[in-house]
Amino acid sequence: MRPPHSLLCEYLVNPQNVDLARPQLSWKLANRSECTCQIGCEVRVAATEKNLRSKRRLVWESGRVRSALTAMRIGFDPAPHSRLWWAVREWGEGEQVSPWSKPAQFSIGFRGGDWPANWIEFPTGPTGQANPARLLRGNFSIIELPRRATIFMTAIGLFEPWLNGQRVGCDFLLPGWTDYSQRIETMAYDVTALVRTGMNRWGAWLGDGWACGRLGFQGRRNFYSAEPALLGVLRLEAEDGSVCWIGTGADWTGWDSPIRSADLYDGECYDARREDPSWCQAGPGYSSGWQPVQLRKERVTAELLGKSSEPVRTVAELSAQSVIQSNTGVWIFDLGQNIAGVVRLRVQAKRGTRLTLRHGEMLRPDGSLYIENLRSARCTDTYICRGGETEIWNPRFTFHGFRYVEISGLKTRPQRDAVTGLVWSSDLADTGGFACSQPLINRLQSNIRWGQIGNFLDVPTDCPQRDERLGWTGDAQVFTPTALFNFAAVPFLRKYCADLRDAQSKDGAFPDVAPDVFAIEARREGRDSVGGNAAWADAGVIIPWALYAETGDKTHLEENFSAMCRWVEYQERTAVNGLRPDTAYGDWVATEAVRADWAPTPSDLIGTAYFARSTVLTARAAEVLGEKRVGKKFRRLHGKILAAFRRGYVAPSGRLVGDTQTAYALALAFDLLPPPMRPAAVRYLLRSIERRGYHLSTGFVGTPLICPVLTAHGQHDLAARLLLNEDYPSWLMPVKNGATTMWERWNSWTPEDGFGPVGMNSFNHYAFGAVGEWLYRDVAGLGQLGVGWKHLHFVPRPAPGLDHAEAWHETPEGRAECGWRRYARGGCDFEFLVPPNSTATATLTVASAGVKMIKPKHAAAARLLEIEPGVVRVEDIGPGRWRFRARGTGY
Ligand code: BGC
């Protein structure tokens, strides 16, 4: 047996700043043929790697635990700042024991303790405008090298830490975006290798970011603070275990840096003539004008918590595919891919040469940069050359959503490598893929992934380019299941759930955006903020439930349960006769309005459907958590909502008020109709699709549901037809028109009409990409029964128009795969990979009798049952790679 691998602590690889009480450790089992399931496991924790390996002076041992779970909470509260090493071994069936895993490590943060440091500020201009970023620094000296040195740092604003002339870490946009008045995330870096005896210097760049810069479409700034502020602590642990703390304080000095202004929306201006490479090296440095910093007067009451998700990093660097001259002295670089991030510039030009870089997602027909859809976001960087050798630069405190970069100010034609695109995203590992025989759909899948990469920047945003980039809850909610297939997004979305809880109003309404900048705007204007909008606010229930479904970890429900209950109770209180009010966003950007006689889906119907959905999920959460009384209460409430829905919106014929695709999709997806009425509702749905020439008419709310509902009700071929449509409105129309990400509207650009309305026309808006879940689950057939991927359910459905489709997903137990492929003379192959410690069932539509099973060598045969004519259920599929070959025609 091989040892367990892929060890994680709280879903992160070797996290350095864990602030949770009893962190959860998890692992995966190695593939093996001899035994399939973990029947026991043992975890050991030690203070050093050596102790762990020699098994001496262990801090904690779980002993052998009888469990099939590949996750365990440690059984003690680690002390703040402890560094711990751990390893795990497992027992398989037949009592065989694996070797111990390779050690993994995690470190504990302050755990709520006080930071021995002061918040410092260094104003560089009047509040209310984009001022120069600050460089801040402090000195310290040490006599003996510590055995361990750690920098803890955070900001109200954005920071980049430095020590002894070197940048610390490779993260951007730190500490990320939270409601800084409630919760500020902090970073920890091991800097043992960077400190030296004698004089040392540490420091940071400090910019405005989300805390002090622009946010929202009303042109406002300073949502959380008038001035950015920095807080840092250096913890030096000597060989004898004694600890010395050095904190930011009045002895620090500041300077108004080469960054002359920086704003997330507007861009960064960098004057390289002001650069002082020695600014953070011990010694005087040559820049003058360093002044004492100020201690922050305003008290910071927010909770400080170690960052709980991966920070933003450069996840890829893209070369420009072409450079064209769009006007005299104006050059446009095409990265070939719409991204969020910044440019890395490589230029050689005379000192003082001023280069202007504008960013855009599209080009106008005349080849110039299209910037109208950015609305008031300037998205413009300026670089003033130092002169001399080649200069390499990228901005720090801004980001743009762009594919094209326009440079002006150069005297000569730039080389193609003068510009590369740094793709910035929360650094999440790939956990899924989908591919099929239709190249346009493969491009769609790629666009969905790029939509996620571009919009998962610490917060799931609607778009990364215009004056918005907000954590819109509805968009995040519909996209979450797809997001969890594509990337290891659990800690990212768990952090977003904390943002949602912070933003929940006192009366229980979840907001439209989290962090909730609209509430801050409302407060400033003396108005009440309005949240609680259907399908948007429900993110506060649906995302925690999706995290539980993906991981099987009840913690996600525990953390959110009381907030979920409060949202359901809020809806109950404010419902009228069991129906939700007609106030919300409705089926955002649905195409119903294209014909005057097509009415949009009533937003109270959407609201009531979601009221039912949130209520039943909260009831189920209560049942999982053993909260029986609450579970019963919400089950009863759910029954009442169903009755009200049926009274309010459903005719005896099964026709729904509004008669829209979205109305039927909601009613069927959320199980709102009595079973005998479902076939009629499906018929109405089909009629509505047929009336629209076999096209979608759905918006953000209906689009994610329509194909899953059709598939679930025996209409997979029609769902495939909708997917394969290439004309308006369809998923493939943007693809055919050159999209490299998801668009906000089906027709954000068309060859006939050009650009859509500039008021709302993003070319990187992931919401319609929510179809991704269906591609994985229903087109390839990779799904699960229950939660946590313990039991997989493969339902491959050969669809018209496709010859093969396959998907993979890195589940908590390991890699799972499901695919099907027609072969030339009729017949079809189905191929499955089941990870260790999981089992699977498959449902195969087998057109004619005769399925040949090719099983993994040591596995016991699976059971084949014909459950109805032409449908074979395969049970007891154990770990390993399986193939089922179905002969005959009809595929
Ligand atoms: C955003 C959307 C969001 C919507 C809500 C838009 O401005 O870009 O994605 O969900 O507003 O109505």
Boltz pocket constraint, residues with backbone or C-beta under 6 A from the ligand:
constraints:
  - pocket:
      binder: B
      contacts: [[A, 462], [A, 463], [A, 468], [A, 472], [A, 474], [A, 475], [A, 585], [A, 588], [A, 760]]
      max_distance: 6.0
